[in-house]
Amino acid sequence: MDEAEREGTPREVTARCAAGAFAGTSDDGVRLFAGIRYAQAPVGDARWRDPRPVSPAEGIVDATRFGAVAPQQVNKAMDLGPDPVMSEDCLFLNVWTPDHADGQALPVMVWVHGGAYTFGAGSQPLYDARRLVASGDVVVVTINYRIGGLGFLDLSGFGTAGHVFDGNLALKDVIAALEWVRANIDGFGGDPGRVTAFGESAGAGLVTTLLATPRAEGLIHGVIAESSPVSSVYGRERSQRVADRFLSILGEHDPGRLRDVPAERIVDAAARVFAEIPAVDPGTIAFSPIVDGDLVPEPPVTVLAEGRGLPVPLLIGTNKDEASFFRFMKSPLLPISDEQIDRMFADLKVEDPLLTLPEMEQVRAAYEDTRHRAIGLGIARDVGFRMPTLWAVEGHARVAPTYLYRFDHATPFLRMVGLGATHGSELPYVWGSVEGATKGPVFRLGGRHAAQRISHRVMRRWTAFAHGAAPDAPDAVSWPAFDSDRRATLVIDGVDRVVDDLDATLRAGWGDEVLAFR
């Protein structure tokens, strides 16, 4: 890596790798190479087709601006930055690295953003990796991938000989980005033999799916999953029903015309499907990776629960109050009302008559200390996130070091408004953004200094894991690996603590059998 000899901040820097030479910037000890194309533009005839590799670039490529984000509807909970450009030509990644990375082989952390498989981008201001890179001495890569109807819709059953459609496109995009990292990251000071894939929500669902994807072997050497919907990965029958509903809403069934439909219409039709599916079938979502029998041979939650995932270390956990965000946003994604929960259990039994479902009285007993109006939030949280995580760690801990956490911290304001440690609330702590000016009222009632201390510990734990060590932090309790005897959980709060079998009551209520739609 050669640094341009030029005064001023930010300074121009150049990185050279197999993919070409890229001109980025250096500012305050951290280099950013933004908007690097890792696959060809998935447009025109390439819409709904597998990602295709790019040829090495000629000359020096400008890597000082983020690439376009995937087409999506505007979401007030998702800050994409000032004046984001949306385009189907969105398969870009960004590399953040310390200035001193020249000639080194630092651990690499590849971030897969969340957003319900429908929103978000790797270039969101929240994912500015400067603090994570500086504090953890790592290389961070943030990626875009196709989302919503363009990334998760499975049209493979609607194609013809002259009009072929591929499936699992978003997952394949993530794999293509990881293949780019393996081939090129040494040119940025990263070690292709120590790559940790990490993500939150939908991004966490993608990285836990990678653990059940044979093609990902050798691409990842560790996984960090924050609030993963591990069990929300379904088979072709369900994905075909989603595709059929999408085409009905779009009003277009001719395979020869689908690639001419404007992206905006696809986004709008997908948004309707996104809202309709969980309303009709509580406990399911419209868009996610699919069990296609090829790239993803079996449901990831089953593979992980049985200890058959890729044997790489796993750090995984959820937040104490996951579901409050979905109620606050009036999102249909989680079943919260008694009627929705009862329908979900009935549908599970219809889908698999041999499945041993716990009695509802048994499940509700796990929430006997919870106010009645909050029981639905607890059940939604646990069926969507906590129980699938527990089922996964029970099996994966038998094949690789596995660390389980629960994030309990909430600022006084978040507690006051009833959100608590809600879905996604750990993200500013992982990225260190509690250090700078924070948009919104999160610290209106104080709590910033406590948040900064927690953030320092979280960043040190996450990056220690990426270095291949136990996820420990100075002046904090050590985090033991999960095993079937202790079932240790790190509870992240003002003062971290380790609790053995934190979820004993939940396990007694829900049982050990994996409950998931197919």
SULGI-V280792 format. One record per residue. RES is the residue in one letter. PSI is psi in degrees with one decimal (* if undefined). NEAR is the number of other ideal C-beta (glycine too) atoms within 12 Angstrom. Layout:
BEGIN
res=RES psi=PSI near=NEAR
res=RES psi=PSI near=NEAR
END
This chain:
BEGIN
res=M psi=126.6 near=32
res=D psi=135.0 near=21
res=E psi=128.8 near=23
res=A psi=136.1 near=20
res=E psi=85.1 near=10
res=R psi=135.2 near=15
res=E psi=160.7 near=9
res=G psi=162.4 near=11
res=T psi=131.1 near=14
res=P psi=154.2 near=23
res=R psi=154.0 near=24
res=E psi=136.4 near=26
res=V psi=155.5 near=39
res=T psi=135.3 near=30
res=A psi=139.0 near=41
res=R psi=133.1 near=27
res=C psi=-175.7 near=30
res=A psi=-29.3 near=23
res=A psi=-11.2 near=33
res=G psi=-164.0 near=27
res=A psi=135.2 near=27
res=F psi=129.9 near=40
res=A psi=113.4 near=32
res=G psi=-157.7 near=38
res=T psi=154.8 near=33
res=S psi=132.1 near=34
res=D psi=123.0 near=23
res=D psi=40.4 near=18
res=G psi=1.7 near=22
res=V psi=134.7 near=37
res=R psi=142.6 near=44
res=L psi=125.8 near=41
res=F psi=106.7 near=49
res=A psi=153.1 near=38
res=G psi=36.8 near=34
res=I psi=126.2 near=43
res=R psi=124.8 near=37
res=Y psi=-6.7 near=45
res=A psi=160.4 near=36
res=Q psi=159.0 near=25
res=A psi=124.5 near=24
res=P psi=61.4 near=40
res=V psi=165.8 near=25
res=G psi=-126.8 near=15
res=D psi=-16.0 near=19
res=A psi=-4.7 near=24
res=R psi=134.4 near=35
res=W psi=30.2 near=38
res=R psi=161.4 near=31
res=D psi=148.1 near=29
res=P psi=142.7 near=37
res=R psi=138.9 near=22
res=P psi=156.4 near=21
res=V psi=151.3 near=28
res=S psi=153.8 near=12
res=P psi=138.6 near=19
res=A psi=148.6 near=22
res=E psi=144.5 near=10
res=G psi=-165.2 near=12
res=I psi=122.9 near=20
res=V psi=133.0 near=27
res=D psi=118.6 near=22
res=A psi=47.8 near=36
res=T psi=-2.9 near=25
res=R psi=143.8 near=23
res=F psi=148.7 near=37
res=G psi=173.7 near=35
res=A psi=150.0 near=31
res=V psi=158.7 near=41
res=A psi=144.4 near=45
res=P psi=136.4 near=39
res=Q psi=160.7 near=40
res=Q psi=152.2 near=29
res=V psi=132.3 near=18
res=N psi=122.7 near=25
res=K psi=-18.2 near=13
res=A psi=2.2 near=30
res=M psi=99.1 near=31
res=D psi=109.0 near=28
res=L psi=3.2 near=32
res=G psi=174.6 near=23
res=P psi=127.3 near=10
res=D psi=57.3 near=11
res=P psi=143.1 near=28
res=V psi=127.7 near=22
res=M psi=137.3 near=28
res=S psi=148.1 near=26
res=E psi=-25.3 near=36
res=D psi=80.6 near=28
res=C psi=7.3 near=45
res=L psi=77.3 near=43
res=F psi=156.9 near=41
res=L psi=164.7 near=48
res=N psi=138.2 near=44
res=V psi=124.5 near=49
res=W psi=130.6 near=49
res=T psi=149.0 near=48
res=P psi=152.5 near=35
res=D psi=-31.7 near=31
res=H psi=13.1 near=19
res=A psi=-7.9 near=35
res=D psi=124.5 near=23
res=G psi=4.5 near=15
res=Q psi=177.1 near=23
res=A psi=75.1 near=23
res=L psi=151.9 near=37
res=P psi=148.9 near=39
res=V psi=134.4 near=48
res=M psi=118.4 near=48
res=V psi=115.0 near=51
res=W psi=128.5 near=50
res=V psi=110.8 near=48
res=H psi=158.0 near=49
res=G psi=-168.8 near=40
res=G psi=35.9 near=44
res=A psi=28.7 near=45
res=Y psi=14.1 near=47
res=T psi=-18.6 near=44
res=F psi=168.4 near=38
res=G psi=173.0 near=47
res=A psi=157.3 near=44
res=G psi=-12.9 near=46
res=S psi=11.5 near=39
res=Q psi=140.6 near=37
res=P psi=-32.1 near=26
res=L psi=-30.6 near=37
res=Y psi=24.5 near=46
res=D psi=116.5 near=33
res=A psi=8.9 near=42
res=R psi=-47.2 near=33
res=R psi=-39.2 near=34
res=L psi=-42.4 near=43
res=V psi=-46.2 near=44
res=A psi=-39.0 near=30
res=S psi=-27.4 near=31
res=G psi=-4.2 near=39
res=D psi=55.2 near=30
res=V psi=165.0 near=46
res=V psi=131.9 near=49
res=V psi=133.3 near=50
res=V psi=125.9 near=49
res=T psi=138.9 near=47
res=I psi=153.0 near=51
res=N psi=151.9 near=52
res=Y psi=163.6 near=49
res=R psi=138.9 near=52
res=I psi=172.0 near=50
res=G psi=-139.4 near=43
res=G psi=-22.8 near=44
res=L psi=-16.1 near=46
res=G psi=-26.1 near=48
res=F psi=-6.5 near=47
res=L psi=132.9 near=46
res=D psi=97.1 near=40
res=L psi=11.6 near=38
res=S psi=-28.7 near=27
res=G psi=-4.1 near=24
res=F psi=2.1 near=29
res=G psi=170.1 near=23
res=T psi=176.6 near=16
res=A psi=-34.2 near=7
res=G psi=-8.7 near=11
res=H psi=90.9 near=22
res=V psi=138.0 near=22
res=F psi=136.4 near=32
res=D psi=166.4 near=34
res=G psi=176.3 near=37
res=N psi=40.0 near=45
res=L psi=-42.1 near=44
res=A psi=-43.5 near=51
res=L psi=-39.1 near=48
res=K psi=-33.8 near=39
res=D psi=-45.2 near=40
res=V psi=-42.7 near=53
res=I psi=-40.8 near=40
res=A psi=-39.6 near=36
res=A psi=-40.5 near=50
res=L psi=-34.9 near=42
res=E psi=-38.2 near=31
res=W psi=-43.5 near=39
res=V psi=-45.9 near=45
res=R psi=-37.4 near=32
res=A psi=-20.8 near=24
res=N psi=-15.8 near=37
res=I psi=-19.9 near=43
res=D psi=-26.4 near=30
res=G psi=-11.1 near=37
res=F psi=8.9 near=47
res=G psi=12.2 near=36
res=G psi=157.7 near=42
res=D psi=109.8 near=30
res=P psi=-11.6 near=30
res=G psi=4.9 near=21
res=R psi=79.5 near=32
res=V psi=122.7 near=43
res=T psi=121.0 near=45
res=A psi=126.8 near=49
res=F psi=150.3 near=53
res=G psi=168.9 near=46
res=E psi=142.5 near=44
res=S psi=-118.4 near=46
res=A psi=-38.8 near=44
res=G psi=-37.3 near=47
res=A psi=-36.4 near=51
res=G psi=-36.9 near=49
res=L psi=-41.4 near=55
res=V psi=-30.7 near=54
res=T psi=-30.2 near=57
res=T psi=-35.2 near=54
res=L psi=-33.7 near=50
res=L psi=-18.7 near=51
res=A psi=17.7 near=42
res=T psi=105.1 near=39
res=P psi=-33.7 near=20
res=R psi=-18.9 near=26
res=A psi=-6.6 near=35
res=E psi=131.4 near=18
res=G psi=-14.6 near=19
res=L psi=-28.5 near=34
res=I psi=143.3 near=44
res=H psi=6.5 near=36
res=G psi=157.1 near=42
res=V psi=134.9 near=51
res=I psi=121.9 near=48
res=A psi=115.3 near=50
res=E psi=112.1 near=47
res=S psi=59.1 near=47
res=S psi=130.2 near=53
res=P psi=67.3 near=50
res=V psi=-37.5 near=51
res=S psi=-4.2 near=42
res=S psi=57.0 near=43
res=V psi=118.9 near=47
res=Y psi=172.3 near=38
res=G psi=-177.6 near=29
res=R psi=-34.3 near=24
res=E psi=-46.2 near=19
res=R psi=-40.4 near=33
res=S psi=-31.6 near=39
res=Q psi=-34.4 near=24
res=R psi=-39.5 near=26
res=V psi=-44.0 near=41
res=A psi=-39.4 near=36
res=D psi=-41.3 near=22
res=R psi=-40.2 near=28
res=F psi=-46.8 near=39
res=L psi=-34.7 near=31
res=S psi=-42.9 near=17
res=I psi=-41.6 near=28
res=L psi=-28.9 near=31
res=G psi=27.6 near=16
res=E psi=115.5 near=21
res=H psi=-1.1 near=21
res=D psi=112.4 near=17
res=P psi=-29.4 near=24
res=G psi=-13.6 near=18
res=R psi=-11.7 near=18
res=L psi=-32.9 near=34
res=R psi=-4.4 near=27
res=D psi=-7.8 near=18
res=V psi=130.8 near=31
res=P psi=145.0 near=19
res=A psi=-33.6 near=34
res=E psi=-37.9 near=21
res=R psi=-35.7 near=23
res=I psi=-43.4 near=38
res=V psi=-44.2 near=36
res=D psi=-42.5 near=25
res=A psi=-40.2 near=33
res=A psi=-35.3 near=40
res=A psi=-36.6 near=30
res=R psi=-42.1 near=28
res=V psi=-41.0 near=37
res=F psi=-40.1 near=38
res=A psi=-34.3 near=25
res=E psi=-42.8 near=25
res=I psi=-51.6 near=37
res=P psi=-22.3 near=33
res=A psi=-38.2 near=26
res=V psi=-41.0 near=23
res=D psi=81.7 near=30
res=P psi=140.0 near=32
res=G psi=-0.9 near=38
res=T psi=163.1 near=39
res=I psi=159.6 near=41
res=A psi=-41.4 near=40
res=F psi=130.9 near=49
res=S psi=171.1 near=49
res=P psi=159.9 near=50
res=I psi=151.3 near=46
res=V psi=99.7 near=34
res=D psi=-0.5 near=31
res=G psi=-0.4 near=16
res=D psi=-82.2 near=19
res=L psi=-45.8 near=30
res=V psi=94.4 near=39
res=P psi=-33.1 near=22
res=E psi=163.5 near=30
res=P psi=128.4 near=39
res=P psi=-38.4 near=47
res=V psi=-34.3 near=44
res=T psi=-46.0 near=30
res=V psi=-45.6 near=33
res=L psi=-43.7 near=45
res=A psi=-28.5 near=34
res=E psi=5.1 near=22
res=G psi=35.5 near=24
res=R psi=13.7 near=24
res=G psi=169.1 near=43
res=L psi=127.9 near=31
res=P psi=65.3 near=23
res=V psi=152.4 near=35
res=P psi=145.8 near=37
res=L psi=128.7 near=47
res=L psi=121.9 near=48
res=I psi=148.6 near=50
res=G psi=-177.1 near=47
res=T psi=176.9 near=45
res=N psi=151.6 near=42
res=K psi=-35.5 near=36
res=D psi=47.9 near=37
res=E psi=-46.9 near=46
res=A psi=-16.2 near=41
res=S psi=-32.6 near=31
res=F psi=-41.9 near=38
res=F psi=-36.1 near=34
res=R psi=-43.7 near=30
res=F psi=-40.0 near=24
res=M psi=0.9 near=23
res=K psi=38.3 near=14
res=S psi=142.2 near=30
res=P psi=1.8 near=29
res=L psi=-29.5 near=42
res=L psi=138.4 near=41
res=P psi=117.0 near=38
res=I psi=-36.4 near=35
res=S psi=159.7 near=21
res=D psi=-41.4 near=20
res=E psi=-44.8 near=14
res=Q psi=-42.2 near=31
res=I psi=-43.5 near=31
res=D psi=-41.2 near=21
res=R psi=-39.9 near=22
res=M psi=-46.8 near=35
res=F psi=-39.8 near=31
res=A psi=-41.2 near=21
res=D psi=-37.7 near=27
res=L psi=-41.4 near=31
res=K psi=-39.1 near=20
res=V psi=-42.1 near=16
res=E psi=-37.4 near=23
res=D psi=88.8 near=20
res=P psi=-21.5 near=11
res=L psi=-6.9 near=10
res=L psi=132.6 near=20
res=T psi=100.4 near=16
res=L psi=140.5 near=27
res=P psi=148.3 near=27
res=E psi=145.4 near=15
res=M psi=-34.1 near=23
res=E psi=-36.7 near=13
res=Q psi=-43.2 near=20
res=V psi=-47.4 near=33
res=R psi=-26.1 near=26
res=A psi=-25.4 near=21
res=A psi=-11.3 near=29
res=Y psi=25.6 near=28
res=E psi=-21.7 near=17
res=D psi=8.5 near=12
res=T psi=140.0 near=23
res=R psi=141.9 near=12
res=H psi=-41.7 near=14
res=R psi=-12.2 near=14
res=A psi=-2.7 near=21
res=I psi=-41.2 near=26
res=G psi=-38.4 near=32
res=L psi=-40.1 near=37
res=G psi=-44.6 near=39
res=I psi=-43.3 near=40
res=A psi=-44.6 near=38
res=R psi=-43.8 near=43
res=D psi=-33.8 near=43
res=V psi=-29.7 near=46
res=G psi=-34.4 near=46
res=F psi=-56.5 near=48
res=R psi=-47.9 near=43
res=M psi=-44.2 near=40
res=P psi=-36.7 near=43
res=T psi=-44.2 near=51
res=L psi=-43.0 near=44
res=W psi=-38.7 near=39
res=A psi=-44.3 near=49
res=V psi=-31.2 near=47
res=E psi=-40.1 near=34
res=G psi=-43.4 near=34
res=H psi=-28.7 near=43
res=A psi=-17.1 near=33
res=R psi=-15.3 near=22
res=V psi=-12.8 near=23
res=A psi=155.4 near=29
res=P psi=129.2 near=28
res=T psi=131.6 near=44
res=Y psi=126.5 near=39
res=L psi=135.6 near=43
res=Y psi=164.2 near=48
res=R psi=128.0 near=37
res=F psi=113.0 near=41
res=D psi=-10.6 near=31
res=H psi=139.1 near=37
res=A psi=140.8 near=34
res=T psi=161.8 near=33
res=P psi=-38.1 near=21
res=F psi=-45.8 near=23
res=L psi=-33.6 near=34
res=R psi=-39.9 near=23
res=M psi=-40.7 near=16
res=V psi=1.5 near=22
res=G psi=10.2 near=20
res=L psi=-37.6 near=31
res=G psi=-147.1 near=31
res=A psi=76.7 near=37
res=T psi=177.8 near=39
res=H psi=126.0 near=43
res=G psi=-4.6 near=44
res=S psi=-13.8 near=43
res=E psi=-14.8 near=46
res=L psi=-46.1 near=44
res=P psi=-25.4 near=40
res=Y psi=-37.6 near=44
res=V psi=-37.5 near=49
res=W psi=-2.5 near=39
res=G psi=16.5 near=35
res=S psi=-5.1 near=33
res=V psi=-10.1 near=34
res=E psi=-35.9 near=25
res=G psi=-167.1 near=19
res=A psi=128.3 near=12
res=T psi=125.2 near=26
res=K psi=151.6 near=17
res=G psi=-178.6 near=20
res=P psi=13.7 near=16
res=V psi=-39.1 near=30
res=F psi=20.4 near=25
res=R psi=-33.1 near=17
res=L psi=20.1 near=16
res=G psi=-171.9 near=16
res=G psi=1.7 near=27
res=R psi=-42.9 near=24
res=H psi=-41.8 near=15
res=A psi=-40.8 near=23
res=A psi=-38.8 near=35
res=Q psi=-41.7 near=26
res=R psi=-41.5 near=27
res=I psi=-42.3 near=36
res=S psi=-42.6 near=35
res=H psi=-42.1 near=29
res=R psi=-42.8 near=39
res=V psi=-46.5 near=44
res=M psi=-41.3 near=42
res=R psi=-39.0 near=34
res=R psi=-46.0 near=38
res=W psi=-44.1 near=49
res=T psi=-29.9 near=41
res=A psi=-41.3 near=32
res=F psi=-42.5 near=41
res=A psi=-30.1 near=43
res=H psi=-6.3 near=27
res=G psi=9.5 near=23
res=A psi=174.1 near=25
res=A psi=144.8 near=24
res=P psi=68.3 near=42
res=D psi=162.3 near=26
res=A psi=150.5 near=28
res=P psi=144.3 near=15
res=D psi=32.1 near=12
res=A psi=159.2 near=27
res=V psi=141.9 near=24
res=S psi=147.8 near=21
res=W psi=104.8 near=35
res=P psi=151.3 near=24
res=A psi=151.1 near=32
res=F psi=138.9 near=38
res=D psi=168.0 near=21
res=S psi=-9.2 near=21
res=D psi=-56.9 near=12
res=R psi=-36.4 near=19
res=R psi=53.2 near=26
res=A psi=135.3 near=30
res=T psi=131.7 near=40
res=L psi=119.2 near=40
res=V psi=115.8 near=29
res=I psi=117.8 near=45
res=D psi=-162.0 near=31
res=G psi=-39.8 near=21
res=V psi=119.8 near=17
res=D psi=146.6 near=32
res=R psi=153.2 near=21
res=V psi=128.4 near=28
res=V psi=126.1 near=24
res=D psi=131.7 near=19
res=D psi=50.7 near=21
res=L psi=-32.8 near=29
res=D psi=26.0 near=34
res=A psi=-42.3 near=16
res=T psi=-40.6 near=22
res=L psi=-44.3 near=35
res=R psi=-37.4 near=27
res=A psi=-36.7 near=19
res=G psi=-43.5 near=30
res=W psi=-26.4 near=36
res=G psi=174.3 near=22
res=D psi=-7.7 near=20
res=E psi=133.1 near=22
res=V psi=126.8 near=33
res=L psi=114.0 near=37
res=A psi=143.8 near=38
res=F psi=152.1 near=38
res=R psi=* near=27
END
